[in-house]
Amino acid sequence: MVDLRRRSFITLLGAAAAAWPLAARAQQPAMPVVGFVNSGSSVASWSNAFRKGLNETGYVEGQNVTVEYHWLEGQFEHLPSLMADLVRRHVAVIATPAGNLASQAAKAATTTIPIVFGVGEDPVKLGLVASLARPGGNLTGINFFNTEVHAKRLGLLHEMVPQAVRVAVLVNPANTTSTEATLRVIPEAARALGLQMAVLRAGTSGEIEAAFATLRREPADALYVGPDPFFVTRRLQIALLAMRQGIPTALFSHEMVEAGGLMSYGTNVADMFHQVGVYAGHILKGAKPADLPVLQSTKFEFVINLQTARALGIEVPNSVQLLADEVIE
């Protein structure tokens, strides 16, 4: 009888021991989820910069945080349903680097889930925060100054291609805030430089083809591409079409120049993604968006593709090359 009781006790003890790991796992909280939303396509240097920012605050993807990446390839119409899904699932943070419309869609979807944005326009004017120093709600982030650099970018294009008189401006009508800002600033900057301006609109790959077909019928001396994540998605297409038609391009991101564009001037986009990652990490650790002041980009870069310049027969003055942060040979 004693042996039987002893065997029963040992069996129960073994069963309990086997159950302990399961119970421990069940009690462990699930890893927080960051919903990462960008309206363009995946760029490795950008997502790596975001992860680096998280790492600096103690969060390592797959170890103590999960990041869901949503790259929308220019399909802005999916933003409301995507944000609604993230809110329904109670993600810990929504991150919207390089996204005016994504940030506005996130704000419209929730007043409680923290949102970290990266926007090219004034976030106060976009209705995202009450002020830069005291955001006041569930949003904070970084302003990377798309609007403020338009005149500088156009001026650098004019220095590189001084014979250009007629400049076509390509904008994406689906990206309303960025397009409105571009078309508000560029005409005045063009007049100051004595340039004529024509506007082209494209929000799909086919419309980009159509825009360049228009340029064949109504030639321009240069093409100014307005800032938009969809255009980064189509950077190879734009570079190839511009090269075929012999059109120098002024762009807004390093990646577009690497793809074969002539030049870019603007914020260091990877640095902006990094800052969004840092703020997302701070919030995961308990910081409140209302207490984190909106940052402003301080890193700007001027990039020239000399290979493209030579192919277009453009002699870039040494004085302009010396201004560049990077020259692609």
KOLPADREN-684502 format. One record per atom (N, C-alpha, C): residue in three letters; x negated, y negated, z. Coordinates in steps of 0.02 Angstrom, whole numbers, padded with zeros to 5 digits, always signed. Layout:
N
ALAXYZ...
This chain:
329
MET-00042+00060+00000MET+00000+00000+00000MET-00044-00062+00000VAL-00098-00059+00042VAL-00144-00117+00045VAL-00175-00129-00024ASP-00198-00075-00057ASP-00229-00082-00123ASP-00180-00111-00173LEU-00117-00089-00168LEU-00066-00114-00216LEU-00056-00189-00207ARG-00049-00210-00142ARG-00041-00282-00130ARG-00101-00321-00153ARG-00160-00291-00140ARG-00222-00325-00160ARG-00226-00334-00237ARG-00207-00279-00272ARG-00208-00283-00346ARG-00158-00335-00370SER-00099-00339-00339SER-00048-00388-00359SER-00075-00459-00348PHE-00109-00469-00289PHE-00136-00536-00275PHE-00189-00557-00326ILE-00232-00509-00342ILE-00285-00524-00392ILE-00254-00540-00460THR-00203-00503-00478THR-00169-00515-00543THR-00138-00585-00544LEU-00105-00604-00489LEU-00074-00670-00485LEU-00127-00725-00487LEU-00183-00712-00451LEU-00238-00760-00450LEU-00267-00771-00520GLY-00276-00715-00557GLY-00302-00720-00625GLY-00255-00758-00671ALA-00190-00745-00664ALA-00140-00780-00705ALA-00141-00855-00691ALA-00146-00871-00626ALA-00147-00942-00607ALA-00209-00977-00635ALA-00266-00942-00630ALA-00329-00971-00656ALA-00325-00984-00731ALA-00293-00936-00766ALA-00286-00945-00838ALA-00241-01004-00855ALA-00194-01018-00811ALA-00147-01073-00824ALA-00176-01141-00807TRP-00228-01143-00764TRP-00255-01208-00743TRP-00278-01252-00801PRO-00317-01225-00849PRO-00339-01269-00904PRO-00279-01297-00944LEU-00227-01256-00953LEU-00168-01280-00989LEU-00135-01337-00951ALA-00130-01329-00885ALA-00098-01381-00844ALA-00140-01445-00846ALA-00206-01436-00842ALA-00251-01494-00844ALA-00244-01531-00910ARG-00241-01491-00965ARG-00235-01523-01030ARG-00169-01560-01036ALA-00117-01530-01009ALA-00051-01562-01014ALA-00048-01627-00976GLN-00089-01632-00921GLN-00087-01693-00881GLN-00132-01748-00909GLN-00178-01731-00953GLN-00222-01781-00983GLN-00182-01826-01030PRO-00188-01892-01022PRO-00151-01936-01067PRO-00176-01930-01139ALA-00131-01938-01186ALA-00151-01936-01257ALA-00195-01996-01272MET-00240-01989-01321MET-00283-02044-01340MET-00241-02101-01367PRO-00258-02164-01350PRO-00222-02221-01379PRO-00231-02222-01455VAL-00179-02245-01489VAL-00180-02249-01562VAL-00182-02322-01584VAL-00229-02337-01628VAL-00233-02403-01660VAL-00205-02395-01730GLY-00154-02433-01746GLY-00127-02434-01814GLY-00163-02488-01854PHE-00206-02466-01900PHE-00248-02512-01940PHE-00214-02520-02008VAL-00197-02582-02026VAL-00159-02594-02088VAL-00195-02646-02130ASN-00210-02628-02192ASN-00238-02675-02240ASN-00202-02666-02306SER-00187-02721-02339SER-00148-02718-02401SER-00188-02699-02462GLY-00254-02692-02455GLY-00296-02674-02511GLY-00313-02600-02511SER-00373-02585-02537SER-00396-02516-02539SER-00455-02508-02492SER-00470-02446-02475SER-00522-02430-02427SER-00591-02454-02451VAL-00624-02493-02409VAL-00693-02514-02422VAL-00734-02490-02362ALA-00782-02446-02375ALA-00818-02412-02321ALA-00851-02462-02274SER-00882-02514-02301SER-00918-02562-02258SER-00870-02598-02211TRP-00808-02607-02232TRP-00759-02642-02191TRP-00735-02597-02134SER-00716-02535-02150SER-00693-02490-02097SER-00750-02473-02049ASN-00811-02467-02075ASN-00869-02455-02031ASN-00880-02513-01983ALA-00870-02574-02007ALA-00879-02633-01965ALA-00825-02635-01910PHE-00764-02616-01928PHE-00710-02613-01878PHE-00727-02562-01824ARG-00750-02503-01844ARG-00769-02451-01796ARG-00827-02474-01751LYS-00874-02510-01781LYS-00931-02535-01742LYS-00906-02582-01687GLY-00856-02624-01703GLY-00828-02667-01652GLY-00795-02629-01596LEU-00758-02576-01613LEU-00728-02533-01562LEU-00782-02501-01519ASN-00835-02476-01552ASN-00889-02443-01516ASN-00921-02489-01464GLU-00928-02552-01482GLU-00961-02599-01437GLU-00921-02611-01373THR-00857-02595-01375THR-00815-02603-01315THR-00803-02536-01280GLY-00838-02484-01303GLY-00834-02420-01269GLY-00786-02370-01300TYR-00760-02385-01359TYR-00712-02339-01391TYR-00743-02307-01453VAL-00740-02240-01454VAL-00767-02201-01509VAL-00710-02162-01541GLU-00701-02174-01605GLU-00647-02142-01642GLU-00653-02066-01636GLY-00598-02033-01617GLY-00597-01961-01611GLY-00616-01936-01542GLN-00646-01980-01501GLN-00665-01961-01433GLN-00617-01990-01381ASN-00607-02056-01384ASN-00561-02087-01336ASN-00513-02136-01369VAL-00510-02136-01435VAL-00461-02176-01472VAL-00449-02144-01540THR-00388-02149-01563THR-00370-02127-01630THR-00354-02188-01673VAL-00383-02191-01732VAL-00367-02246-01778VAL-00331-02218-01839GLU-00272-02243-01852GLU-00234-02224-01912GLU-00246-02278-01964TYR-00278-02261-02019TYR-00293-02309-02072TYR-00238-02309-02124HIS-00212-02367-02137HIS-00161-02376-02189HIS-00186-02428-02239TRP-00208-02405-02298TRP-00231-02449-02352TRP-00175-02449-02404LEU-00144-02505-02417LEU-00082-02507-02456LEU-00093-02519-02531GLU-00155-02528-02552GLU-00169-02535-02624GLU-00127-02590-02657GLY-00116-02645-02621GLY-00079-02701-02649GLY-00004-02694-02647GLN+00022-02642-02616GLN+00095-02632-02614GLN+00123-02665-02550PHE+00130-02730-02553PHE+00153-02769-02496PHE+00223-02750-02474GLU+00263-02724-02521GLU+00333-02707-02505GLU+00339-02652-02452HIS+00285-02614-02442HIS+00287-02560-02392HIS+00273-02585-02321LEU+00254-02647-02314LEU+00235-02672-02248LEU+00291-02667-02196PRO+00353-02689-02210PRO+00405-02686-02158PRO+00418-02616-02132SER+00423-02567-02176SER+00437-02499-02154SER+00378-02469-02117LEU+00317-02485-02138LEU+00258-02460-02103LEU+00255-02488-02033MET+00266-02553-02026MET+00263-02584-01960MET+00319-02556-01915ALA+00377-02545-01943ALA+00432-02517-01903ALA+00414-02448-01877ASP+00379-02409-01918ASP+00358-02342-01897ASP+00306-02345-01841LEU+00257-02391-01847LEU+00207-02398-01795LEU+00238-02420-01729VAL+00287-02464-01733VAL+00321-02487-01673VAL+00362-02431-01642ARG+00397-02393-01684ARG+00438-02337-01660ARG+00395-02286-01622ARG+00334-02277-01645ARG+00289-02228-01613ARG+00247-02258-01557HIS+00259-02321-01541HIS+00226-02354-01484HIS+00150-02349-01487VAL+00120-02367-01544VAL+00047-02368-01547VAL+00021-02419-01497ALA-00042-02410-01477ALA-00071-02454-01425ALA-00086-02524-01451VAL-00111-02527-01513VAL-00130-02591-01545VAL-00116-02586-01619ILE-00095-02641-01649ILE-00091-02646-01722ILE-00145-02695-01744ALA-00189-02672-01790ALA-00244-02714-01815ALA-00230-02729-01889THR-00232-02793-01906THR-00217-02813-01975THR-00272-02858-02002PRO-00334-02832-02010PRO-00388-02874-02037PRO-00376-02890-02110ALA-00393-02952-02129ALA-00385-02975-02199ALA-00314-02967-02222GLY-00267-02992-02183GLY-00197-02982-02203GLY-00149-03035-02176ASN-00137-03087-02215ASN-00087-03137-02195ASN-00018-03105-02190LEU+00004-03071-02244LEU+00070-03042-02246LEU+00076-02984-02197ALA+00024-02944-02191ALA+00025-02888-02143ALA+00033-02914-02072SER-00001-02968-02056SER+00003-02997-01989SER+00073-03024-01976GLN+00102-03058-02026GLN+00169-03084-02017GLN+00220-03028-02011ALA+00210-02973-02049ALA+00256-02916-02045ALA+00251-02883-01976ALA+00190-02879-01949ALA+00181-02851-01882ALA+00215-02893-01830LYS+00207-02959-01835LYS+00239-03004-01787LYS+00315-02998-01789ALA+00342-02990-01850ALA+00415-02984-01857ALA+00440-02918-01828ALA+00396-02868-01823ALA+00417-02801-01802ALA+00416-02791-01727THR+00374-02830-01691THR+00368-02817-01619THR+00346-02880-01581THR+00373-02887-01521THR+00351-02941-01476THR+00313-02913-01416THR+00303-02847-01416THR+00271-02815-01358THR+00205-02781-01374ILE+00200-02746-01430ILE+00138-02712-01448ILE+00085-02764-01467PRO+00025-02760-01438PRO-00027-02809-01455PRO-00048-02803-01529ILE-00059-02860-01560ILE-00078-02864-01631ILE-00143-02905-01636VAL-00192-02878-01671VAL-00255-02914-01684VAL-00259-02926-01759PHE-00259-02989-01779PHE-00257-03005-01851PHE-00323-03033-01875GLY-00332-03031-01941GLY-00383-03070-01976GLY-00346-03104-02033VAL-00341-03170-02031VAL-00302-03206-02081VAL-00345-03261-02113GLY-00331-03274-02176GLY-00369-03324-02213GLY-00342-03394-02207GLU-00282-03402-02180GLU-00252-03468-02171GLU-00247-03483-02097ASP-00227-03544-02081ASP-00219-03566-02012ASP-00165-03524-01978PRO-00182-03484-01927PRO-00132-03440-01895PRO-00076-03478-01860VAL-00088-03541-01842VAL-00035-03581-01812VAL+00017-03598-01866LYS-00007-03620-01925LYS+00038-03635-01980LYS+00074-03573-02005LEU+00041-03515-02001LEU+00074-03453-02021LEU+00126-03430-01970GLY+00129-03463-01913GLY+00178-03445-01862GLY+00158-03386-01819LEU+00093-03370-01818LEU+00071-03311-01781LEU+00056-03326-01708VAL+00030-03386-01694VAL+00012-03404-01625VAL+00034-03475-01611ALA+00039-03491-01545ALA+00058-03559-01526ALA+00000-03607-01535SER-00060-03584-01519SER-00120-03625-01529SER-00180-03578-01532LEU-00236-03604-01556LEU-00296-03563-01562LEU-00325-03546-01493ALA-00325-03594-01449ALA-00354-03583-01382ALA-00310-03540-01338ARG-00244-03548-01346ARG-00196-03510-01305ARG-00143-03480-01351PRO-00157-03421-01378PRO-00111-03390-01426PRO-00040-03383-01399GLY-00033-03365-01336GLY+00031-03369-01303GLY+00078-03310-01311GLY+00066-03264-01356GLY+00112-03208-01365GLY+00075-03142-01367ASN+00096-03099-01413ASN+00064-03033-01418ASN+00015-03028-01477LEU-00005-03086-01505LEU-00052-03087-01560LEU-00113-03129-01544THR-00170-03107-01569THR-00231-03147-01572THR-00274-03119-01628GLY-00331-03150-01641GLY-00373-03124-01695GLY-00424-03174-01718ILE-00433-03177-01784ILE-00486-03219-01814ILE-00460-03251-01878ASN-00477-03314-01886ASN-00462-03351-01948ASN-00526-03353-01989PHE-00523-03328-02051PHE-00585-03325-02091PHE-00584-03375-02150PHE-00543-03426-02146PHE-00550-03486-02187PHE-00551-03475-02262ASN-00499-03443-02289ASN-00493-03439-02362ASN-00481-03507-02392THR-00434-03545-02364THR-00414-03608-02394THR-00471-03659-02394GLU-00506-03662-02338GLU-00558-03714-02330GLU-00616-03707-02378VAL-00628-03647-02405VAL-00688-03636-02447VAL-00673-03639-02522HIS-00611-03651-02541HIS-00594-03653-02613HIS-00637-03704-02650ALA-00639-03765-02624ALA-00675-03819-02659ALA-00750-03803-02664LYS-00778-03775-02610LYS-00849-03757-02610LYS-00863-03703-02662ARG-00819-03652-02665ARG-00828-03597-02713ARG-00823-03623-02785LEU-00775-03666-02798LEU-00768-03694-02865LEU-00827-03738-02883GLY-00853-03775-02834GLY-00911-03817-02846GLY-00973-03776-02863LEU-00982-03720-02830LEU-01039-03676-02845LEU-01033-03646-02915LEU-00971-03628-02934LEU-00960-03604-03003LEU-00979-03658-03053HIS-00960-03719-03038HIS-00974-03776-03083HIS-01050-03787-03090GLU-01087-03777-03035GLU-01160-03784-03038GLU-01191-03728-03079MET-01162-03669-03076MET-01190-03612-03114MET-01172-03614-03187VAL-01112-03641-03201VAL-01088-03645-03271VAL-01065-03717-03284PRO-01112-03764-03287PRO-01094-03835-03292PRO-01057-03853-03357GLN-01066-03811-03409GLN-01033-03826-03473GLN-00959-03806-03472ALA-00938-03769-03422ALA-00868-03747-03418ALA-00822-03808-03407VAL-00769-03811-03445VAL-00720-03865-03439VAL-00652-03839-03418ARG-00632-03784-03451ARG-00566-03755-03436ARG-00575-03693-03393VAL-00545-03694-03333VAL-00551-03639-03286VAL-00482-03608-03275ALA-00478-03542-03286ALA-00416-03506-03271ALA-00418-03484-03198VAL-00362-03488-03163VAL-00357-03467-03093VAL-00309-03408-03089LEU-00335-03352-03065LEU-00294-03291-03060LEU-00269-03283-02988VAL-00203-03278-02980VAL-00173-03269-02913VAL-00123-03211-02915ASN-00109-03185-02856ASN-00060-03131-02850ASN+00004-03160-02821PRO+00057-03163-02861PRO+00119-03193-02836PRO+00151-03156-02778ALA+00134-03091-02770ALA+00162-03052-02715ALA+00132-03074-02648ASN+00072-03102-02650ASN+00038-03126-02589ASN+00053-03200-02582THR+00112-03215-02558THR+00138-03284-02561THR+00095-03334-02524THR+00076-03319-02463THR+00040-03370-02423THR-00028-03386-02454SER-00064-03336-02477SER-00129-03348-02508SER-00123-03385-02574THR-00074-03365-02614THR-00063-03397-02679THR-00044-03470-02671GLU+00002-03483-02625GLU+00023-03552-02614GLU-00036-03595-02591ALA-00077-03569-02548ALA-00135-03607-02524ALA-00185-03620-02580THR-00197-03569-02622THR-00243-03577-02678THR-00218-03630-02726LEU-00155-03627-02744LEU-00128-03674-02793LEU-00116-03743-02764ARG-00120-03749-02698ARG-00115-03814-02666ARG-00182-03850-02667VAL-00237-03811-02660VAL-00303-03841-02651VAL-00341-03846-02717ILE-00338-03795-02758ILE-00380-03792-02818ILE-00368-03849-02868PRO-00306-03869-02883PRO-00297-03923-02932PRO-00335-03987-02914GLU-00333-04006-02851GLU-00368-04066-02830GLU-00444-04057-02835ALA-00469-03998-02815ALA-00541-03984-02821ALA-00563-03984-02894ALA-00520-03958-02938ALA-00537-03956-03010ALA-00539-04027-03038ARG-00491-04069-03020ARG-00491-04138-03044ARG-00554-04175-03022ALA-00575-04163-02960ALA-00634-04197-02934ALA-00697-04179-02973LEU-00697-04119-03002LEU-00755-04097-03042LEU-00745-04109-03117GLY-00689-04138-03135GLY-00675-04151-03206GLY-00656-04088-03245LEU-00627-04039-03210LEU-00609-03976-03242LEU-00534-03973-03257GLN-00518-03938-03311GLN-00448-03922-03326GLN-00431-03854-03297MET-00368-03844-03279MET-00349-03782-03245MET-00289-03750-03278ALA-00291-03684-03284ALA-00234-03645-03307ALA-00222-03590-03256VAL-00159-03573-03243VAL-00142-03524-03192VAL-00119-03459-03225LEU-00148-03403-03201LEU-00127-03336-03221LEU-00104-03298-03160ARG-00052-03258-03168ARG-00024-03221-03111ARG-00025-03146-03125ALA-00046-03107-03074ALA-00048-03035-03082ALA-00043-03001-03014GLY+00002-02952-03011GLY+00011-02914-02949GLY+00007-02839-02960THR-00008-02818-03022THR-00016-02747-03038THR-00075-02741-03086SER-00098-02679-03095SER-00153-02667-03142SER-00133-02688-03213GLY-00071-02673-03232GLY-00047-02692-03298GLY-00044-02767-03307GLU-00026-02803-03254GLU-00023-02876-03258GLU-00092-02907-03262ILE-00142-02874-03232ILE-00211-02898-03240ILE-00232-02892-03314GLU-00216-02835-03345GLU-00229-02826-03416GLU-00195-02881-03457ALA-00132-02895-03439ALA-00094-02947-03475ALA-00126-03016-03466ALA-00151-03029-03406ALA-00183-03094-03393ALA-00245-03103-03437PHE-00285-03050-03445PHE-00344-03055-03487PHE-00324-03058-03561ALA-00268-03028-03579ALA-00243-03035-03648ALA-00225-03108-03661THR-00196-03141-03611THR-00181-03212-03617THR-00245-03253-03627LEU-00298-03233-03592LEU-00361-03268-03599LEU-00392-03259-03668ARG-00376-03203-03701ARG-00400-03194-03770ARG-00364-03242-03817ARG-00300-03254-03804ARG-00261-03299-03847ARG-00275-03372-03830GLU-00284-03385-03766GLU-00295-03454-03742GLU-00359-03454-03699PRO-00416-03456-03733PRO-00480-03446-03697PRO-00493-03498-03642ALA-00527-03473-03589ALA-00551-03516-03535ALA-00626-03507-03531ASP-00660-03557-03503ASP-00733-03554-03497ASP-00755-03515-03435ALA-00710-03507-03388ALA-00726-03470-03327ALA-00661-03447-03294LEU-00667-03398-03250LEU-00609-03371-03214LEU-00621-03376-03139TYR-00575-03408-03104TYR-00577-03414-03032TYR-00525-03366-03004VAL-00546-03317-02965VAL-00501-03266-02938VAL-00481-03285-02867GLY-00417-03298-02856GLY-00393-03316-02789GLY-00398-03258-02741PRO-00410-03272-02676PRO-00419-03219-02627PRO-00356-03177-02618ASP-00365-03111-02623ASP-00309-03065-02617ASP-00336-02994-02610PRO-00311-02955-02562PRO-00338-02887-02554PRO-00327-02842-02614PHE-00273-02854-02652PHE-00260-02813-02711PHE-00315-02823-02763PHE-00340-02884-02769PHE-00393-02897-02818PHE-00458-02861-02799VAL-00470-02852-02734VAL-00527-02812-02713VAL-00517-02739-02736THR-00455-02716-02729THR-00437-02649-02752THR-00453-02640-02826ARG-00442-02693-02866ARG-00451-02690-02938ARG-00515-02724-02960ARG-00565-02726-02916ARG-00627-02764-02931ARG-00664-02737-02992LEU-00666-02672-03002LEU-00700-02644-03060LEU-00664-02662-03124GLN-00598-02659-03122GLN-00558-02677-03181GLN-00570-02751-03200ILE-00568-02794-03150ILE-00578-02866-03164ILE-00648-02879-03190ALA-00698-02848-03160ALA-00767-02859-03182ALA-00777-02834-03254LEU-00749-02777-03270LEU-00757-02749-03337LEU-00723-02792-03389LEU-00662-02812-03375LEU-00625-02854-03424LEU-00659-02922-03433ALA-00683-02951-03379ALA-00718-03015-03384ALA-00782-03008-03424MET-00819-02954-03414MET-00881-02943-03451MET-00866-02933-03526ARG-00815-02894-03541ARG-00797-02882-03611ARG-00781-02946-03648GLN-00749-02993-03611GLN-00729-03056-03642GLN-00779-03112-03631GLY-00834-03096-03597GLY-00887-03146-03587GLY-00866-03203-03542ILE-00827-03188-03491ILE-00801-03241-03447ILE-00836-03238-03379PRO-00871-03291-03359PRO-00900-03293-03291PRO-00845-03298-03238THR-00855-03265-03182THR-00803-03263-03130THR-00829-03290-03063ALA-00785-03327-03030ALA-00796-03350-02962ALA-00750-03309-02917LEU-00780-03275-02867LEU-00743-03226-02828LEU-00749-03242-02753PHE-00714-03203-02713PHE-00710-03219-02642PHE-00741-03166-02597SER-00768-03111-02626SER-00797-03061-02583SER-00860-03031-02614HIS-00906-03014-02570HIS-00969-02982-02589HIS-00957-02920-02632GLU-00906-02881-02613GLU-00892-02818-02647GLU-00874-02829-02720MET-00841-02884-02736MET-00821-02898-02804MET-00881-02917-02848VAL-00931-02947-02817VAL-00993-02963-02853VAL-01034-02900-02864GLU-01036-02857-02814GLU-01069-02793-02822GLU-01039-02752-02879ALA-00973-02761-02890ALA-00939-02725-02943ALA-00954-02753-03013GLY-00986-02812-03016GLY-01005-02840-03080GLY-00982-02911-03092GLY-00949-02942-03042GLY-00930-03012-03049GLY-00991-03057-03047LEU-00983-03120-03066LEU-01040-03165-03069LEU-01061-03190-03001MET-01015-03218-02961MET-01034-03248-02898MET-00975-03248-02850SER-00991-03252-02786SER-00939-03260-02736SER-00963-03306-02681TYR-00916-03339-02649TYR-00932-03379-02590TYR-00873-03372-02542GLY-00888-03359-02480GLY-00835-03353-02430GLY-00860-03322-02367THR-00813-03306-02324THR-00829-03274-02260THR-00861-03206-02272ASN-00906-03187-02228ASN-00932-03119-02227ASN-00875-03075-02202VAL-00843-03039-02249VAL-00781-03002-02233VAL-00795-02946-02183ALA-00851-02912-02190ALA-00867-02858-02143ALA-00873-02885-02072ASP-00900-02945-02063ASP-00906-02975-01997ASP-00837-02988-01968MET-00790-03009-02010MET-00721-03020-01987MET-00690-02955-01963PHE-00699-02900-02001PHE-00673-02835-01980PHE-00704-02813-01913HIS-00768-02828-01906HIS-00803-02812-01844HIS-00771-02848-01785GLN-00757-02912-01793GLN-00727-02951-01739GLN-00658-02926-01721VAL-00619-02905-01772VAL-00553-02876-01759VAL-00560-02812-01718GLY-00612-02772-01733GLY-00625-02711-01695GLY-00643-02725-01623VAL-00683-02777-01612VAL-00703-02796-01544VAL-00641-02816-01503TYR-00599-02858-01532TYR-00539-02880-01496TYR-00491-02822-01484ALA-00485-02776-01532ALA-00442-02718-01522ALA-00467-02677-01463GLY-00534-02670-01458GLY-00563-02634-01402GLY-00550-02668-01335HIS-00557-02734-01333HIS-00544-02771-01271HIS-00472-02760-01248ILE-00426-02760-01296ILE-00355-02751-01279ILE-00343-02680-01254LEU-00375-02630-01284LEU-00369-02562-01260LEU-00393-02556-01188LYS-00442-02598-01169LYS-00468-02597-01101LYS-00424-02637-01052GLY-00372-02669-01078GLY-00325-02704-01034GLY-00318-02778-01044ALA-00358-02808-01088ALA-00351-02880-01101ALA-00284-02895-01135LYS-00257-02955-01123LYS-00195-02976-01153LYS-00209-03022-01213PRO-00176-03011-01269PRO-00187-03056-01327PRO-00178-03130-01310ALA-00130-03145-01266ALA-00117-03214-01248ALA-00177-03248-01216ASP-00222-03206-01186ASP-00280-03234-01151ASP-00343-03235-01195LEU-00339-03208-01256LEU-00397-03205-01300LEU-00390-03259-01354PRO-00431-03311-01351PRO-00425-03365-01401PRO-00438-03340-01472VAL-00405-03370-01519VAL-00415-03352-01590VAL-00486-03374-01609LEU-00523-03327-01638LEU-00591-03341-01661LEU-00590-03373-01730GLN-00645-03405-01747GLN-00652-03435-01813GLN-00718-03411-01843SER-00715-03389-01906SER-00775-03361-01938SER-00831-03412-01940THR-00891-03387-01927THR-00950-03430-01931THR-01001-03404-01982LYS-00990-03343-02009LYS-01036-03314-02057LYS-01006-03320-02127PHE-01039-03359-02169PHE-01018-03367-02239PHE-01075-03344-02284GLU-01058-03322-02344GLU-01111-03297-02388GLU-01097-03316-02460PHE-01151-03333-02494PHE-01151-03349-02565PHE-01191-03294-02600VAL-01158-03258-02644VAL-01189-03200-02677VAL-01188-03210-02753ILE-01244-03196-02785ILE-01250-03203-02858ILE-01271-03136-02887ASN-01239-03117-02942ASN-01260-03057-02979ASN-01299-03080-03041LEU-01366-03076-03036LEU-01409-03099-03091LEU-01403-03054-03153GLN-01390-02990-03142GLN-01379-02945-03199GLN-01321-02969-03241THR-01266-02987-03207THR-01207-03012-03243THR-01223-03078-03276ALA-01259-03121-03241ALA-01277-03187-03270ALA-01316-03177-03335ARG-01365-03132-03334ARG-01405-03120-03394ARG-01362-03092-03451ALA-01317-03046-03434ALA-01274-03016-03485ALA-01228-03068-03517LEU-01210-03120-03477LEU-01167-03173-03503LEU-01207-03230-03534GLY-01273-03225-03532GLY-01315-03278-03561GLY-01318-03340-03518ILE-01308-03331-03452ILE-01309-03388-03406ILE-01377-03392-03372GLU-01408-03449-03376GLU-01471-03462-03342GLU-01456-03495-03275VAL-01463-03457-03221VAL-01446-03484-03156VAL-01504-03527-03131PRO-01492-03592-03118PRO-01547-03635-03096PRO-01578-03609-03031ASN-01643-03619-03025ASN-01678-03598-02964ASN-01649-03631-02902SER-01628-03693-02910SER-01599-03729-02852SER-01536-03694-02827VAL-01497-03664-02873VAL-01437-03628-02853VAL-01456-03561-02823GLN-01505-03527-02852GLN-01527-03462-02826GLN-01552-03469-02754LEU-01586-03525-02740LEU-01612-03535-02673LEU-01557-03545-02621LEU-01498-03565-02644LEU-01441-03573-02598LEU-01410-03506-02580ALA-01422-03455-02622ALA-01387-03391-02614ALA-01412-03353-02553ASP-01366-03319-02519ASP-01383-03275-02464ASP-01405-03207-02491GLU-01382-03189-02550GLU-01402-03127-02581GLU-01401-03135-02657VAL-01453-03111-02690VAL-01456-03110-02763VAL-01461-03037-02785ILE-01413-03015-02823ILE-01413-02946-02849ILE-01449-02946-02915GLU-01507-02911-02917GLU-01549-02912-02977GLU-01522-02863-03030
